[in-house]
Amino acid sequence: MLKIVIIEDERLTAQDLINTLHKIDLNIEVQAVLTSVEEAVEYFQNHPFPNLLFSDIQLPDGTSFEIFEKVKLTIPIIFCTAYDQYALQAFNVNGIDYLLKPFSKDTVSKSIDKYKLLKGDINYESDIFTQLKEVLRREPSSQRTSVIVYQGDKIIPILLENIALFFLEDKYVFAYTFEQKRHIVSKTMDELEVLCGTRYFRANRQYLVNRKAIKNAARHFNRKILIQLNLDYPDQILIGKLKTTQFLDWLAGY
C-alpha cells in the first residue's frame, strides 16, 4: 500500500487529486488532507510519515517551505503548483517532481511512476527547499515596474509603486491603489508575489501588501499580527502566527 498525504487548501483541487490517484492505483491510500502550515506541522509532529507527500506551495498561513523548516521530513515530495515550468527546471532533482496546475491523470501518473522508479535513490539531504525558497522570494533580475489592469474594455498599465495591495476576492485578483481604486488583474496571486519581489509581503493567501502602504502593525488575538495601513481599507489584514517572525524581519529590513 502506497501511503500518501496531501497538503492543499483548495477542497475541490484536493478531492480531484484524490480521485485521480485512486484511478491510477487502487493500492494508494490517502491518509490525510492538510490545509495549512499550522495543521501540517502539528500532523507531522504527531503521526508517522507517509511514503509520499503531494504539497501545494502557497497556503493560507504561509508557504509549504515553512513546514519543512519546522519538521525534518524524510520522504519525497511532489509539489503541486501554479508556477510556470521555467521557474522550476533548475530544481529537477531525483525524488522531487512538480505537477503544474491544472494537473491531469497523465501528469499525476508520471509523477507516481517517477517516485516508484527513484524511491531507492532519493537524496533526503538535498537543499532543494532552500533553493526553491530563494527562487520564489527573490526579486526578478529584470524587475517589472508595472502591472496590467482592466477597466471595461480598456487595458491599462499601472505602476507597482502606485498599488497599495493586491487581494483575492471571489476567485478574482484585484489591485487596490493608493487612490483607493480597485482594478481586476489577470495574474494569480502566486505570479504577482514573484513579480513584485521583496517590496511586497504575502500576508496570507488573500493579500499581498506593498511596504509603502504599511503604517505600523499591532499584536492581535492568538499571536497574530494586524497590519495597519496608511490609507483607508475596509477589511482587516492579518499575519498568521507562523509568519510573524518573517514579517517583522521583512518590515524592519526593507
LINMO-V25737 format. One record per pair of residues at least 6 apart in sequence whose ideal C-beta (glycine too) atoms are under 8 Angstrom apart, sorted by the first residue. I is the first residue (numbers start at 1). J is the second residue. D is the distance in Angstrom with one decimal. If there is no record, write none. Layout:
BEGIN
{{I J D} {I J D}}
END
This chain:
BEGIN
{{1 27 5.4} {1 28 7.7} {1 29 5.3} {2 25 6.7} {2 27 6.0} {2 28 4.9} {2 29 6.9} {2 51 5.4} {2 52 6.6} {2 112 7.9} {3 29 5.2} {3 31 5.5} {3 50 4.2} {3 51 4.8} {3 52 7.5} {4 21 6.7} {4 28 6.0} {4 29 6.9} {4 30 5.3} {4 31 6.8} {4 50 5.5} {4 51 6.8} {4 52 5.0} {4 53 7.2} {4 54 6.4} {5 30 7.4} {5 31 5.5} {5 32 5.0} {5 33 7.8} {5 34 6.7} {5 43 7.6} {5 50 4.5} {5 52 7.9} {5 53 5.3} {5 54 7.5} {6 14 5.5} {6 17 6.0} {6 18 7.1} {6 30 6.2} {6 32 7.3} {6 33 4.8} {6 34 7.1} {6 53 7.8} {6 54 4.7} {6 55 7.7} {7 33 7.9} {7 34 4.8} {7 35 7.7} {7 40 5.4} {7 53 6.9} {7 54 7.0} {7 55 4.1} {7 56 5.8} {7 59 7.1} {7 64 5.9} {7 67 7.3} {8 14 4.2} {8 17 6.9} {8 33 6.5} {8 34 7.8} {8 35 7.1} {8 54 7.3} {8 55 7.7} {8 56 4.7} {8 80 6.6} {9 35 4.3} {9 36 6.5} {9 56 6.8} {9 59 5.5} {9 60 5.5} {9 205 7.0} {10 56 7.7} {13 56 7.9} {13 80 7.6} {13 101 7.2} {14 33 4.8} {17 54 6.3} {17 80 7.2} {17 103 7.3} {17 108 7.1} {18 30 5.2} {18 33 7.5} {20 103 7.4} {20 104 7.9} {20 105 5.3} {20 108 4.9} {21 28 4.8} {21 30 6.5} {21 108 6.6} {21 112 7.6} {22 28 6.4} {23 105 6.1} {24 105 6.7} {24 108 6.3} {24 109 5.0} {24 112 6.0} {25 112 6.9} {28 112 7.9} {31 47 7.8} {31 50 5.6} {32 43 6.2} {32 47 7.6} {34 40 4.3} {34 43 5.6} {35 59 7.3} {35 60 7.3} {36 59 5.3} {36 60 5.4} {36 61 5.0} {37 59 5.4} {37 61 4.9} {37 62 4.4} {37 63 7.5} {37 64 7.2} {37 66 5.0} {37 67 5.5} {37 240 7.5} {37 242 5.1} {38 61 5.8} {38 240 7.2} {38 241 7.7} {38 242 5.8} {40 59 8.0} {40 64 7.5} {40 67 4.7} {40 71 7.8} {41 67 5.7} {41 70 5.0} {41 71 5.8} {41 242 7.6} {44 67 7.3} {44 71 4.5} {44 73 6.7} {45 71 6.3} {49 73 6.4} {49 74 6.5} {49 75 5.0} {50 75 6.4} {51 75 6.7} {51 119 7.9} {52 75 6.4} {52 76 5.8} {52 77 7.8} {52 78 6.9} {52 115 5.6} {53 73 6.9} {53 75 5.7} {53 76 7.3} {53 77 4.6} {53 78 7.1} {54 77 7.8} {54 78 5.1} {54 80 5.8} {54 99 7.6} {55 64 4.7} {55 67 7.8} {55 77 5.6} {55 78 7.3} {55 79 5.8} {55 80 6.7} {56 64 6.4} {56 79 7.6} {56 80 5.2} {56 81 6.9} {57 63 5.6} {57 64 5.5} {57 65 7.6} {57 79 6.1} {57 80 7.9} {57 81 4.9} {57 83 7.3} {57 136 7.0} {57 190 7.3} {58 189 7.1} {58 190 5.5} {58 193 7.8} {58 202 7.6} {58 205 6.2} {59 205 6.8} {60 204 5.6} {60 205 4.3} {60 206 7.8} {60 240 7.5} {61 204 6.3} {61 205 8.0} {61 240 3.6} {61 241 8.0} {61 242 5.6} {61 243 6.5} {62 240 6.5} {62 242 5.4} {62 243 4.9} {62 246 7.8} {63 133 7.6} {63 136 7.4} {63 202 8.0} {64 79 7.7} {65 129 5.3} {65 132 6.8} {65 133 4.9} {66 242 6.0} {66 243 7.4} {66 246 7.9} {67 73 7.9} {68 129 4.9} {69 129 7.6} {74 124 5.0} {75 124 7.9} {76 95 4.2} {76 96 6.2} {76 115 5.9} {76 118 7.6} {76 119 6.8} {76 122 5.2} {77 96 5.6} {78 96 6.9} {78 97 4.7} {78 98 7.1} {78 99 6.3} {78 111 5.0} {78 115 7.1} {79 88 7.9} {79 96 7.2} {79 97 7.5} {79 98 4.9} {79 99 7.0} {80 98 7.9} {80 99 4.7} {80 101 6.2} {80 103 6.7} {81 88 7.4} {81 98 6.3} {81 99 7.4} {81 100 6.5} {81 101 6.7} {81 190 7.5} {82 100 7.1} {82 101 4.8} {82 188 5.7} {82 190 5.1} {82 191 7.4} {83 100 7.4} {83 136 7.4} {83 190 6.3} {83 191 7.8} {83 194 7.4} {84 100 7.7} {85 98 7.8} {85 100 6.3} {87 135 6.0} {87 136 7.6} {87 194 7.3} {88 98 5.1} {90 131 7.5} {90 135 7.4} {91 98 8.0} {91 128 5.8} {91 131 6.0} {91 132 5.8} {91 135 7.6} {92 98 7.9} {93 123 7.1} {93 126 5.9} {93 128 5.9} {94 118 4.9} {94 121 6.0} {94 122 5.9} {94 123 6.4} {95 115 7.7} {95 118 5.5} {95 119 7.5} {95 121 7.7} {95 122 3.2} {95 123 6.4} {95 124 7.6} {95 126 7.6} {96 126 7.5} {96 128 5.7} {97 110 8.0} {97 111 4.5} {97 114 5.3} {97 115 7.4} {99 107 5.6} {99 108 6.4} {99 111 6.0} {100 107 7.6} {136 193 7.4} {136 194 6.3} {137 198 7.2} {138 197 7.0} {138 198 7.5} {139 197 3.0} {139 198 5.6} {139 199 7.7} {140 194 6.9} {140 195 7.0} {140 197 6.5} {143 197 6.2} {144 160 6.8} {144 195 5.3} {144 196 7.9} {145 159 6.1} {145 160 6.1} {145 161 7.7} {146 157 4.3} {146 158 6.2} {146 159 5.4} {146 160 6.4} {147 157 7.2} {147 158 6.0} {147 160 6.1} {147 163 7.0} {147 175 6.5} {147 185 6.2} {147 187 7.1} {147 192 7.3} {147 195 7.1} {148 155 6.0} {148 156 7.2} {148 157 5.8} {148 158 8.0} {148 185 7.3} {148 186 6.5} {149 155 7.9} {149 156 5.4} {149 157 7.8} {149 158 5.4} {149 175 5.5} {149 183 3.5} {149 184 6.6} {149 185 5.6} {150 156 7.4} {150 183 6.7} {150 184 5.1} {150 185 7.7} {150 186 7.1} {151 183 6.4} {156 183 7.5} {158 175 6.5} {158 177 6.8} {158 183 6.9} {160 196 6.2} {160 199 7.4} {160 210 7.6} {161 210 7.8} {161 212 7.0} {162 177 5.5} {162 178 6.0} {162 179 7.7} {163 175 4.8} {163 176 7.0} {163 177 5.6} {163 178 7.6} {163 210 6.2} {164 176 5.4} {164 177 6.3} {164 178 5.1} {164 209 7.4} {164 210 5.3} {164 212 7.5} {164 213 3.8} {164 229 6.9} {164 231 5.8} {164 233 7.6} {165 175 7.9} {165 176 5.1} {165 200 8.0} {165 207 6.0} {165 208 6.3} {165 209 4.6} {165 210 6.0} {165 213 5.9} {165 229 7.8} {165 233 7.5} {165 237 7.6} {166 173 6.1} {166 174 6.8} {166 175 5.6} {166 176 7.3} {166 185 6.7} {166 189 6.6} {166 192 5.3} {166 196 7.9} {166 200 7.7} {166 207 7.3} {166 208 4.3} {167 173 7.4} {167 174 5.6} {167 176 6.3} {167 206 5.8} {167 207 5.3} {167 208 7.6} {168 174 7.9} {168 189 5.6} {168 205 6.9} {168 206 4.7} {168 207 7.7} {169 206 7.8} {172 184 5.8} {173 184 7.2} {173 185 4.7} {173 186 7.9} {173 187 6.5} {173 188 6.5} {173 189 5.9} {173 192 7.0} {174 182 4.8} {174 183 6.5} {174 184 5.7} {174 185 6.5} {175 182 6.9} {175 183 4.9} {175 184 8.0} {175 185 5.2} {176 182 5.1} {176 233 6.9} {177 183 7.4} {178 212 7.9} {178 213 7.0} {178 231 5.9} {180 231 6.3} {180 232 6.2} {180 233 7.8} {185 192 7.1} {187 195 7.0} {189 202 7.6} {189 205 7.1} {189 206 7.9} {189 208 6.1} {192 200 7.7} {192 208 5.7} {193 200 7.1} {193 202 5.2} {193 208 5.9} {196 208 6.6} {196 210 7.9} {198 250 7.3} {198 254 6.4} {199 210 6.5} {199 211 5.5} {199 212 7.8} {199 254 7.0} {200 208 5.1} {200 209 6.2} {200 210 5.5} {200 211 7.1} {201 208 7.2} {201 209 5.4} {201 211 7.0} {201 247 6.2} {201 250 5.4} {201 251 7.8} {202 208 5.3} {203 209 5.5} {203 227 6.4} {203 237 5.3} {203 238 7.1} {203 239 5.4} {203 243 7.7} {203 247 7.5} {204 237 7.8} {204 238 6.8} {204 239 7.2} {204 240 6.3} {204 243 7.8} {207 237 5.0} {209 227 6.4} {209 229 7.8} {209 237 6.4} {211 250 7.9} {211 251 7.7} {211 254 5.1} {213 229 5.3} {213 230 6.2} {213 231 6.4} {214 227 5.9} {214 228 7.2} {214 229 6.5} {214 230 7.2} {214 251 6.9} {215 228 4.7} {215 229 6.0} {215 230 4.0} {216 228 4.8} {217 225 5.1} {217 226 6.6} {217 227 5.5} {217 228 6.2} {217 239 7.6} {217 247 7.5} {217 248 7.8} {217 251 6.7} {218 225 7.0} {218 226 4.8} {218 228 6.2} {219 225 6.5} {219 226 7.6} {220 226 4.3} {220 238 6.2} {222 241 6.5} {223 241 3.9} {223 244 6.8} {224 238 5.0} {224 239 6.1} {224 240 6.0} {224 241 5.6} {224 244 7.4} {225 238 6.9} {225 239 4.1} {225 244 5.3} {225 247 6.3} {225 248 7.8} {226 236 6.1} {226 237 7.3} {226 238 5.8} {226 239 7.9} {227 237 4.4} {227 238 7.4} {227 239 6.8} {229 237 7.4} {239 247 4.8}}
END
